[in-house]
Amino acid sequence: MQFPTRIPIGFLIGACMTLAAAPLSYKTWRTFQSPLESFYLGTYLKSSVTPSRTLLSGRPLLHRFYIVTVNGYDATPGTLPSTMAGLSGRFVDVQPTVFAQWLRAAIYHGETPGDLIAVPLIVWASLATVFLVVGATFDFRRRRKAREGEQLRGPESMTVRQFNRTIPRKEKGFALRTR
């Protein structure tokens, strides 16, 4: 059975490569972060979107978060030792917005979650654009070749007048004419 030729193979491969590029661009970006930034990233994103108050009564909602400490004090990129000596942690019950504000000031140097994920999203979107455009171009060329057919023998291209001159007039056949 022959694979259907109308399926946009290039575009589908480009879409698959786009999906595969998402985790790769994210993991590559995470390698450039400090250990604390990498550790707290999920917590920072989660605490930024979690509500801090109930909808009806408006009373504060507390969530439990884990804080990395160095010799009993909260760890920051400046106080983090190069070895694991003195590292420990503790749980705190605090409102998510308060914890997100602390992470923003102490760990992420004032960057919002949107600022943090902008770089990998831009890289991924650029790769996606390249993959999809290349796939669409491949499909366009493949469809054009299918429409025009494949030349089996003879010169590459010929005008109507050249074709009519190549046909011997003695033989019975046909000649192309244009209006």
C-alpha positions in Angstrom: 0.0 0.0 0.0 1.4 3.4 -1.0 1.4 6.2 1.5 -1.2 8.9 0.6 0.4 11.7 -1.2 -2.1 14.4 -0.1 -1.0 14.3 3.6 1.3 17.2 4.3 4.2 15.1 5.4 6.7 18.0 5.7 4.3 20.1 7.8 3.6 17.1 10.1 7.3 16.4 10.6 7.8 20.1 11.3 5.0 20.0 13.9 6.6 16.9 15.6 10.0 18.6 15.6 8.3 21.7 17.2 6.8 19.6 19.9 10.1 17.9 20.5 12.0 21.2 20.7 9.8 22.5 23.5 11.3 20.4 26.3 14.8 20.7 24.8 14.7 24.5 24.8 13.4 24.5 28.3 16.0 22.1 29.6 18.8 24.1 27.9 17.5 27.3 29.4 17.4 25.7 32.9 21.1 24.8 32.7 21.9 28.5 32.6 20.1 29.2 35.9 21.6 29.2 39.3 20.8 26.1 41.5 18.4 28.1 43.7 16.6 29.6 40.7 16.3 26.1 39.1 15.0 24.6 42.4 12.4 27.3 43.1 11.2 27.8 39.5 8.1 25.5 39.7 7.2 26.8 43.2 7.6 30.4 42.0 5.3 29.8 39.0 2.8 27.9 41.2 2.7 30.5 44.0 2.3 33.3 41.5 -1.0 31.9 40.2 -2.4 30.3 43.4 -5.1 32.4 45.1 -4.2 33.8 48.5 -7.8 34.4 49.7 -11.0 32.5 49.6 -13.6 33.6 47.0 -16.6 34.1 49.3 -15.3 35.1 52.7 -12.0 36.6 51.6 -10.1 35.0 54.5 -6.4 34.3 53.8 -5.4 30.9 52.5 -2.1 29.5 53.7 0.0 27.0 51.8 3.0 25.0 52.9 6.2 25.9 51.0 9.7 24.5 51.4 12.5 27.0 52.0 16.2 26.1 51.6 18.4 27.4 54.4 22.1 27.9 55.0 23.1 27.5 58.7 19.5 28.3 59.8 19.1 31.4 57.5 17.1 31.6 54.3 19.3 30.8 51.3 19.8 33.3 48.5 22.1 33.1 45.5 24.6 35.3 47.4 24.6 33.1 50.6 24.5 29.7 48.8 27.8 27.8 49.5 29.6 26.0 46.7 29.4 22.7 48.6 26.4 21.1 50.4 27.8 22.0 53.8 25.3 23.8 56.1 22.4 23.3 53.7 19.1 22.3 55.1 15.5 23.3 54.8 12.2 24.0 56.5 8.6 24.2 55.7 6.6 27.5 56.2 2.9 28.1 56.0 2.4 31.4 54.2 0.1 33.0 51.6 1.2 32.2 48.1 1.4 35.8 46.9 3.6 36.7 49.9 5.9 33.8 49.1 6.0 34.7 45.4 7.0 38.3 46.4 9.8 37.0 48.6 11.0 34.7 45.8 10.9 37.5 43.3 13.0 39.8 45.6 15.4 37.3 47.1 16.0 34.7 44.4 14.9 36.1 41.0 16.3 39.7 41.3 12.9 41.3 40.7 11.9 39.3 37.6 8.3 38.3 37.2 7.4 34.7 36.1 6.5 36.1 32.7 10.0 37.6 32.4 11.6 34.3 33.4 9.8 32.2 30.8 9.9 34.7 28.0 13.4 33.6 26.8 12.7 29.9 26.4 9.3 30.7 24.8 10.9 33.0 22.3 13.6 30.4 21.5 10.9 27.7 21.1 8.7 30.0 19.0 11.6 30.8 16.7 12.4 27.1 16.3 8.8 26.3 15.7 8.6 29.0 13.0 11.7 27.6 11.2 10.5 24.0 11.4 7.0 24.7 10.2 8.1 27.0 7.3 10.7 24.4 6.2 8.0 21.7 6.3 5.5 23.8 4.5 8.1 24.6 1.8 8.9 20.9 1.4 5.2 20.2 1.0 4.7 23.0 -1.5 7.6 21.7 -3.7 6.4 18.1 -3.4 2.8 19.1 -4.5 4.1 21.2 -7.3 6.2 18.3 -8.6 3.2 16.0 -8.3 1.0 18.5 -10.3 3.6 19.1 -13.0 4.5 15.4 -13.3 7.9 13.9 -13.8 9.6 14.1 -17.1 10.7 10.8 -18.4 12.7 11.7 -21.4 13.2 14.6 -23.8 14.2 18.1 -23.3 13.3 19.8 -20.0 11.0 22.4 -21.4 9.8 23.4 -24.8 7.5 26.0 -26.2 4.5 25.0 -28.4 6.3 26.2 -31.5 9.4 24.2 -30.7 7.3 21.1 -30.0 5.4 21.5 -33.4 8.8 21.8 -35.2 10.1 18.5 -33.6 7.1 16.5 -34.8 7.7 15.1 -38.4 4.9 16.2 -40.7 4.9 12.9 -42.6 3.8 10.9 -39.7 0.3 10.9 -38.5 0.1 12.4 -35.2 -0.9 15.7 -33.6 0.3 19.2 -33.3 -0.4 21.7 -30.6 -1.8 25.0 -31.5 -2.6 28.0 -29.4 -4.9 30.8 -30.2 
